[in-house]
Amino acid sequence: MHADAAELELFRDNVKRFLAKEIAPHYEKWEKESWMPREAWLKLGENGLLAVDQDEQYGGSGVTYAYSAVILEEVARAGYGSLCTGLSVHSDICAPYVNHLGNEAQKAYWLPRLTSGECIAGIGMTEPGAGSDLANIRTSAIKQGDHYLLNGSKTFISNGQHAGLIILAAKTDPAAGAKGVSLFLVDTSLPGFARGRKLEKIGLHSQDTSELFFDNVKLPLDSLMGEEGKGFSYLMQELPRERLNIAVQAIYSAEGVLQQTIDYTMQRKAFGAPISQLQNTRFELARCKTEIECNKAFLNQCIARYNENKLDVPTAAMIKLSSTELQGRVADACLQLYGGYGYMVEYSVSRAFVDARIQRIYGGTSEIMKEVIARSLVGR
């Protein structure tokens, strides 16, 4: 199904109405308390805003990624970075993993729970000593008769405190490097699973990020996703969408904070006139707007490629690199235009500034993106 432009805009209006009614009155409180309640996820599910591009038989809407992108766009534009990150992981990373790699029984069990908000999902890749080097993860899942015995830990796991499902990378053959990595669907109600502390971050305060621990967890054999030893290649094929999601969040977060800043500069006065009349202000706003529009054009091209199953790893790395670097520049420039007020927590530009910083790190750092792109040009 292709996205009809008029239908897409109607859907966008519905998303905006939902955010105004269900998120806007509470978001500041959630950020101050560093906690987004479980009920928020159930409301998202009730309103059909979780994993929308999954098949209708599993509770989705059966639409294209363009609709899922609209949700991320509007959440990001409104400045709800914590919600945007959590949604991206749940709807646009974890649900597609289940859909693309799960068997029919796995899809039938998990996807309806993900689309309703009954279950929240997280993805367990990063470990304390491995970082971006997934070939050297130490968490192991060793087959023992009618189950796998899972041991290890993960860190920096988004949605970790709420998650009922973790899509986990573990070594089924610890001696085989990248070829020994397999993926599992881990039900967090299993004995031996434990959540560590909710990690404190400089930004994205209400997005729950956690340590996870696995102590002799007995995973049923049917928890395996796809085939043993193919986890690393599965990760590589799913990474383009993850990086596309991050790019959507980056560009529309930048657009949102720029609009707030434009409004502020037209009201704030210095030397007897609005600061929007100062050449430096005008040129900074012009530069930010131009960079956003250029990146948005590339983003739309990437979304079209993704919908045609043609978005490759280097191109996804390019849009992720370009857009997240842009987000950082725009957030910094906008904060500067607020002057001292920009450093005050009461002004949302300060949140936009700190929330932007993680975007150049997760999903693969900017440096990793450059290496991925370079390898496509000149080899290793």
N, C-alpha and C positions, 0 to 999 in steps of 0.2 A: 504494500500500500504506500503510495506516494503522498507526501504532505501537501494538501491543498492550502494555498496561502491564506485564504479567508478563514478556513477551519482552524488553521494554526493560530491566527490572531484571536479568534474566539476563545480558543484554549488558553492563550496568553492572558486574556482578560479574566478568565476563571482563576488562573493561578494568582494574579494580582489581587483579586477579591479575597481569595483564601488567605494570602499573606497579610492583608490589611486587617482581616477579622481575627485570625487565629494566631498570628505570629507577632505582628507589630505591638500589640498591647503588653506582651510578655518578654520580648527578647532582651531588653535592657536588664530586667530582673534575672533572667537566666544567665546572662554574661557576668553579672555581679556575683551570683551564687555559684558560678562555674558548673552549672548543671542544667541540662535540658530534660524535662520530665518525660517519662515513658509515654504519657498521654499524647504528647505532641506527635509521636510517630503513629499512634492509632488514628489520630485525626487526619494525618496525611493519607493513611490507607483508606479511611472512610471516604475521603474526597477523591480517590482514584489518582493520587499523585506519587505513588511508589511503583517503581519498575513498570512504567506505562508501556514500554515497547515489548513486553512479554506477551505471549499468546493469550487470547481471551480464555481458553480452557484452563489456564493457570491463574486467572484473576487479573491479568493485564488488560490493556486496551487494544493490543494487536496493531499498534501504530509504529511509525518509524522512529529512529533515534532523534529526528528533528524535534519531536514532541518532548522527549526527555531533555533535550538541550534547552528548550524553552523554560522548563522548570528551573534548571540550573541558572539560566540567564537572569530570570526575574528574582530569584533568591539572592544571587550575587549582586545584582544591580541595587537591591534594597539594602545591601550592606550586612546581610546575615551570613557571614563567612563560616561560622561554626556549623550552621544548618546545612549550608551548601556542601561543605566537606563531608559531613555525615551522610547526606543524601547521595552524593557522588559515589561513595564507597558502597553503600547499600544497594542502590538501584542500578548504578552504571558500571560497577566493577563486579560485585558479588553475584547479582542476579544473572548477568550474562555468562559468568563462569558456569553457573548451574545449568543454564539453558544450552550452552554450547558443548559442555563436556559431560554433563550428567546423563545417566541413562533414564529411561522413562519413569522408573520407580522413584528415582531421586528427584526428578523434576516434579512429579505429581505430589510428592511429599513436601518439598521445600518451597517451591515457587508460590503456591497459594498463600503460604504463611508470610512470605516476603512481600507480596503485593498488598496484603491486608494490614501489615504492620504488626501482626501477632508475633513475628520473629524479626529481630534486627540482625543484620549480618556484618561481619568484619572479615578482613583478609589478613592472614598471619604469615608474613614473609620475613620481615626484619627481625634480626636477632642482635643481642648486645654486642657480639664480636664480629658480626658479618656485614652489617650495613647494606650497601647496594650489591655486595658480592654474594649473590644467591647460591653460587656453586659451592660455597664453603659454609653453608648452614650446618648446624650440629644437631638440631632436633631430629630424632630418629623414630621411625615406625617400623618395627621389625615383626615380620609375620611369625605367629606362633599358633599353629593349629587353626582354630576357627576365629582368630582375631589378629589384629596388629597390636603390638605393645608400644605405646607412644610415650616418649620421654623428651623433655627439653623445655625451652622457654622462648618467648617472643617479646618484643618491646615496640613502643610507639604504635600500638594497634588502635586505629581509629574505630570508634563504636565499641571498644573493648568492654566497657562496663555494662552496656545494655545487651551485648550480642548473645543471641541464642544459637547462632551458627557461626563457626569460623571456617573459612576456606584456608586450609593449612598446607604449607609446603614443608615436607619432612623427607629425610633420607631413608629410603627403603633398602638402599645398598650404600652404607657409609663409605665404602672404599672406592666408589665409582665416580666421585666428583659430581659434575652437573648431570651426568647420565644416571645417577643414583637418586635423583629427586623425584618424588611423587606428590600428587595432590590429594587431599582428603577433605571430606565434609565432616567436621567435628561438631557434634551436638554438645553444647556447653553444660548440659545437665548430667553428663557422664561422670562417674566417680573418678577422682584423680585430677580433674580439671580445677584450676583455681585462678581467680583474678588477683593480680597484684594491686598496688595503689593506683589511683587515678592520677596520672602525671600532670604536673603543673607546667603550663606553657606561657610564653610571653604574649601569645595571641590565641585566637580561637578558644576562648575560655570555656564556653559551654559545650564544646565538642569533647566528648569523653574519649580520652586517649590513655591506654593502659598497658601494663605488663601482663602477660599471660603465662601460666605455668602448667606443665603436663607431667604428672608423676604416675607412671605405670597405668596410664589410661588404656583400657581395653577397647580398641576400636573394632566394631564389626567389620568383616571383610567387605561388606557392601558399602562401606564408607569411602572406599577408593574411588576417585574420579578418573575416568578414562583408564589408561594402562599404566602399570608400574614403570618407573624409569623415564616417563615422558613429561614429567612435571615441568622441567625447564623449558621445553619447547612449547608446552601449553601456555606458560607464563609469557613467553615471547609473542605468541599470537594474540594474546589478550591485552598486551601493553598499549597498543595504539589507542584503544578506546579510553583507557585510563588517562593517557596523556592528553587526549582530546577533551575529556571532561575538565581537566585542570586548566586547559587553555580557555574553555568557555567561562569558567569561574574567573580567570584572570582578566579577560577582556571586559566582561560585563561588570566586574567589581570596579575596574578602572573607570568605566563609563559612568557608573553610579556616583563614585566619589568626585569625578570631574563635574558632574551636574550640580552636586551640592556646593562645590567650590565656586562655580560660576554664580550661583545664587548668592553665596556669601559675599563675593567680591563686588556685587552690584549693590549690596546693602551697607557694607563696611566702608567707612569714610576715613580718609587720611588727607591732610593738607586741604581740607575743605571740599573734597569731592570723593565719589566712590572710587575705591582702589582699582575697579575695573577700567578706569580711564587712564591708569598709568601704563606706559608702554611695556614695561617689564611684565606686568600682570597679563596684558593682552597677548603678548608674544608667547608666554608660557602656556596659557590656555589654548592658543592656536596650535602650538607644537603638540600638546597632549592630545587634542582632538584629532589631529592629522595622524599621529601614530596609532591611535585607537582604531580609526577607520581603515588604515592599511592592514592592521592585524586582523580586523574583522573580515575583510575581504578574503584573506588567506584562510581564516577559520571556516568561513562558509564553503570555500573550496574543499577543505578537509572533511567537513560534515557530508558534503555531496559524495566525496570519494568513499567515506565510511559506509554510507547507505548503499553504495554499489560494490562493497567488499573490496575496495581498491586502495584503502589507506595503508600504506606500508610503514614499517618501523622508522626509517629515516625521516619521512615527511612528518609523522607524528612527533618525532623528536624536535623537528624544526619549529612546529607551531607551539609546542610546549616551551621550548627555549625562548622564542621570540616574545610570546605573550606574557610569560611570567616575569621576564626582565622588564617588559613594558609596564606591567602592573606595579612593580617596585618603583620605577621612575615616576609614574603618574602619582602614586600615593605620596612619594617624597615631595614632589613639586607642589601638590595640593596642600600638604601640611605647611610647607614654607609660606604659601600665600595667606594662610590663616595667622601667621606670626605666632606670638606667644600662646594665643588661644588654641592653636593646632596641637599644642603639647598637653592640653587639658583633656582629661578623660571624658568630660561632659560633651565634648565635640566629637562626633562620630568619625571625623577624619583621622583622629588619633588611633581609633580601632582599625580603620582601613589600612593604616600604615603598618601596624604590628601584624595584622592578619595576613598581609601580603607577603611577609618575609618567608613563611614556610613554603610558599608556592615554588620557590627556586630550589627547594630541597626534596620534598616528597615526590613520589612518582619518578624518581631519577633526578639527581642534581643537575644544575646547568652544565657542570663540567662533564658529567656522564653523557648528557645530550650532545655536547660538542664532539665527544669521542664517537658516539653512535653515528653522527652525521659524517664525521671525517672518514670513518671506515667505509662508508658507502661511496666516498669520493676517491680515496687513495689506498684503501685496504688497511690492513692492520700494521 
